[in-house]
Amino acid sequence: MTINEIQDEVIEEFSDLTDWMDKYQLLIDLGNEQAPLDDKYKTESNLIDGCQSRVWLQADYTDGLLYFTAESDALIVKGIVALLIRVISGHTPDEILDADLYFIDRIGLKEHLSPTRSNGLLAMIKQIRMYALAFKMKD
């Protein structure tokens, strides 16, 4: 599936929910469904700067595709990073760098996050793009 097809799927899932408490619950569920990050990846170098809560992001490059794993100590943030990973993981660095992550606005995520969580979301996206750029340069 392309990044846009996955984004459309996410938008569809969230459009079924009208109450933001239900959307937050969906985010928490997504975070809880995610496999825990191996402790060996919970390092200072994998911590994302700019997040109020602690978020670790691990990138692995296999056969030209980037795969991300992550974890956070905050429930909603864990769900947000799980959603980002679902959309982005398993694509080429170019696809990731070229992606317009429109699902964030379409599901109303940005407007329902506190300013510190919004900054954290932007920091996560920036870090994902930095990994994509670094792996693109290696090729």
C-alpha positions in Angstrom: 0.0 0.0 0.0 1.1 3.5 -0.7 1.5 6.1 2.1 -1.6 7.9 0.8 -3.7 4.7 0.8 -2.7 4.1 4.4 -3.5 7.7 5.3 -6.9 7.3 3.7 -7.5 4.2 5.7 -6.6 6.1 8.9 -8.9 9.0 8.0 -11.7 6.5 7.3 -11.3 4.9 10.8 -11.3 8.2 12.6 -14.3 9.6 10.5 -16.5 6.9 12.1 -15.9 8.6 15.5 -17.5 11.9 16.1 -16.6 12.4 19.8 -13.0 13.4 20.5 -13.0 11.2 23.7 -13.6 8.2 21.4 -10.8 9.4 19.1 -8.4 9.7 22.0 -9.4 6.2 23.1 -8.7 4.9 19.6 -5.2 6.5 19.8 -4.6 4.9 23.2 -5.7 1.5 21.8 -3.4 1.9 18.8 -0.5 2.6 21.2 -1.4 -0.4 23.4 -1.6 -2.7 20.4 1.9 -1.8 19.3 4.7 -4.2 20.3 6.9 -2.8 23.0 10.2 -1.4 21.9 13.2 -3.5 22.8 15.0 -2.0 25.8 18.3 -2.0 23.8 16.7 0.8 21.6 15.6 2.9 24.6 18.8 5.0 24.3 19.6 8.7 24.6 20.3 8.8 20.9 16.8 7.4 20.0 15.0 9.9 22.3 13.2 12.6 20.3 14.1 16.1 21.2 11.1 18.5 21.5 8.7 16.0 23.1 7.4 16.7 26.6 7.0 13.0 27.2 9.7 10.5 26.4 9.5 9.1 22.9 12.1 6.7 21.5 12.2 6.1 17.7 14.3 3.3 16.1 14.8 3.2 12.4 16.0 0.1 10.5 16.9 0.0 6.9 16.3 -3.3 5.0 16.2 -3.9 1.3 15.8 -0.2 0.5 12.9 0.3 2.9 12.8 2.1 6.3 11.0 0.4 9.2 10.3 2.3 12.4 9.6 1.1 15.9 8.8 3.4 18.7 7.6 3.8 22.3 6.5 6.5 24.6 5.8 6.8 28.3 2.6 8.7 27.6 -0.5 6.9 26.4 -1.8 9.3 23.8 1.7 10.1 22.5 2.3 6.4 22.2 -0.8 6.2 20.0 0.2 9.2 17.9 3.6 7.7 17.2 2.0 4.3 16.5 -0.2 6.0 13.9 2.8 7.8 12.3 4.7 4.5 12.1 1.7 2.7 10.5 1.6 5.4 7.8 5.3 5.7 7.2 7.0 2.4 8.0 7.9 0.1 5.2 8.5 2.7 2.5 11.6 4.0 0.7 13.4 7.1 2.0 12.2 9.1 -1.1 8.6 8.1 -0.5 8.9 9.2 3.1 10.6 12.5 2.2 8.0 13.2 -0.5 5.0 12.3 1.7 2.4 15.0 2.5 1.1 13.7 5.9 -2.4 15.1 5.3 -4.1 12.6 7.6 -3.0 14.7 10.7 -5.1 17.6 9.7 -8.0 15.5 8.2 -8.6 13.6 11.4 -8.4 16.8 13.4 -5.4 15.7 15.4 -3.5 19.0 15.2 -6.4 21.1 16.5 -7.1 18.7 19.4 -3.5 18.5 20.7 -2.1 20.8 23.3 0.7 23.1 22.1 3.4 20.9 23.7 1.9 17.7 22.1 1.7 19.5 18.7 5.4 20.4 19.1 6.1 16.8 19.9 4.3 15.6 16.9 6.3 17.9 14.7 9.5 16.7 16.3 8.5 13.1 15.6 7.8 13.9 11.9 11.1 15.8 11.7 13.0 12.9 13.2 11.4 10.4 10.8 12.4 12.6 7.8 15.9 13.0 9.2 16.3 9.2 9.2 14.9 9.0 5.7 17.4 11.6 4.5 20.3 9.9 6.3 19.5 6.5 4.7 18.9 8.1 1.3 22.4 9.6 1.4 23.9 6.2 2.2 22.4 4.7 -1.0 
